[in-house]
Amino acid sequence: MRVGVLALQGAFREHIMTLEALGVSAVAVRKPEQMGDLNALIIPGGESTAISKLMSAYGFYDAIRQQHGAGMAVWGTCAGAILMAERIIDALPDQEPLRLMDIEVRRNAYGRQVDSFEADLEFKHLPGGPFRGVFIRAPWIERIGEGVEALAMHDGRIVAARGAGTMATTFHPELTGDPRVHKFFLDEVVAS
């Protein structure tokens, strides 16, 4: 299995280290042509407007949509979850979503950088008890559509979901040292 991590901006190195610790061949993706033989792509957390501008400049929007349509699974974490959405609430005027999942995501829903926090999450289908979520200027998922399953909640808000060949987490699993959400993605989203 080969998994790419979009390496334009944000926490891509931590995702690569977690994947490699699980024995997965991980690739830092900086150009669309690197996605041709990937089973999956992770769009990391970072700054969603910066990532979207770089994706547009380098031609990633059409490439990701095409590869996903050909069977490549896609997971977005934090900023990546915002970009996965069908609709972004509080988006900047030029911020384009990928529209890979039937979800609506609210940018910076929990507030500014100083409002960042950690919380134990009950993550559906994840063995081993609660997962410690790291929320940094985090969004939340306002709505999920048909065929999308809510996987985790925090204070009544959806913070993780999966669809057909897609997953979105509004927190940062790559910053915890706990590989269970990555393993879940590989086993339940990529391999399914």
N, C-alpha and C positions, 0 to 999 in steps of 0.2 A: 504494500500500500504506500502510495506517495501522497503527501498532504502539503499543500502550499500555504504559506502565510503571507498575505499582502504586506509588503515591506516598504511602504511609502512614508509612513509616519505612525507613531504610536508604539504600543507594547508588543511588537512582533517577535523580538528576541526571546521573551519569556514563553511565548507559545511554542516556538521552535525547541527550546530547551525541554519543555514538558513533553512534547511529542517524541523527541529523541529518547527521553527517559522511559517512554513506553515502548521503545523499539521501533518507532515509525520513521521512515525516511521523510524528513522535513526539508522544504525548499523555501528560501526567502524569495518571494515573487516580486520583481521590480519592473517586469515588462509583460504585456499580455501574452506574448508567444511562449512564455514559460509555463502556461497553464495547460498546454495540449495533452499531457499524459498524467494529469493529476486526478486522483480519486475524489479529492476534496480541497476546498479553499477556506481558510479562516481570515475574516476581515477583523483586525484587532481594534481594541479601544485606542483612543487618542483624541484628536479634535475632529469632529465629524465634518465641519466645513473645510478644513485643510485637506482631509483625506478625499472628500468629494471633488475638490478642485484639482488635486493631483490625479485622481482617477479619470477625470474628464480630459486633462491635458495629455495623459499617456494612452488614452483609448481603452480604458478598462471597462466602461459601462457595457458596451456591446459585447466585448469579449467574455465578461463574466456571465452575462445573460445567455450567450450562445453556449458556453461550456456547461452551464447549469442545465440548459435545455437538452444537452447531449448526455446528461447523467452525472455531472460533477456536483457533489453535495457542497453546500455553503453554510458556514456558521459565522455569525457576527456577534462580537462581544462589545458591549457599551456603544461606542461610536459606530462600530460595525453593525450592531443591532438597529441603530437608527437608519443606516443606509440600506439594510435589508427590507425595510418596511414598504408597504403599499403607499402609506401616507405618513409624512412627518409633521407633527403638530409643533408650532413655533419654529418652523424651518426658516432659514434666511431665504430671500427671494430667489437666489440662483442655486439653491441646494436641491439636487435631484436625487430621489430615492431610486434604488435598483428595482423595486417592486417584485422581489422574489418571494415574499411571504405576505399572506393576507393578514397583516397586522397594522395597527396605527401606533406610532411611538411618539411620546412627548419628550423633546429635547430638554436637558437640564431640569428634569422634573423635580429632583430632590434639592435643587438650589445650586449655589456656587461651589467653588473648590473647597471653601472652608466648611461646607456642609457635608463633606465626604464622610463615610462611616463604614463600619463592618457590622454584619448581622448573620446569625445562624439561620439557614434556610432549610425547610423541608423540601427536598428536590425529588419529585416523583421518579420512581423506578431506579433510584440511586441507592445502592447498598451502603451500609456502614454508618448510618445516622446522619445528622444534619451536616450541611455543607456551609462553610464560612464564606459568605459573599462579601467582596470588597467593592464598595460603591463609590466611584470618584466622578463628581459632576454627572451623576448617572441619570439616564432616562428611565422611564417605565413604559410598559405596554398598556395603552388605553383600551384597545379592542383587539380581539382575535376573530378571524373569520372561520367559516366552515372548513373542516379538515385540519385546523391548527389546534394543538393541544397545549394548554397551560401546564408548565412543568414545575414552577416555583412561584410563590407569592411572598410579598413583604408588605405588611400593614394594609392588606386588602388589595394591593396592586400586583399585577402580573410582572414578574421580573425574568422569567425564562419561558420559552415556548419552542415547540417544534412543529414543522409541517413536512410535506413530502420533499425529502432531500434537503431540508433546511432546518436550522436551529438559530435562535437568538437568545442571548443572555445580556441583561442590562448591567451586569456586574462583571468583575474581572477574575475568572477562575485561574488565569495564568499567573496571578500574583500571590497565590495561596500556598504553593508547594504541595497541594492536594490534586492528584491527576484524575480524580474520579469523573469530573464533568467532561474532560477530554476523552476519557475511555468510553463514557456513555455516547458521545458524539461518534466516535469511531465504530462502536459496536451496534448502536441503535439507529443512527442516521446514515452514516456512510455505507455500512455493510447491508442495510435493509433494502 
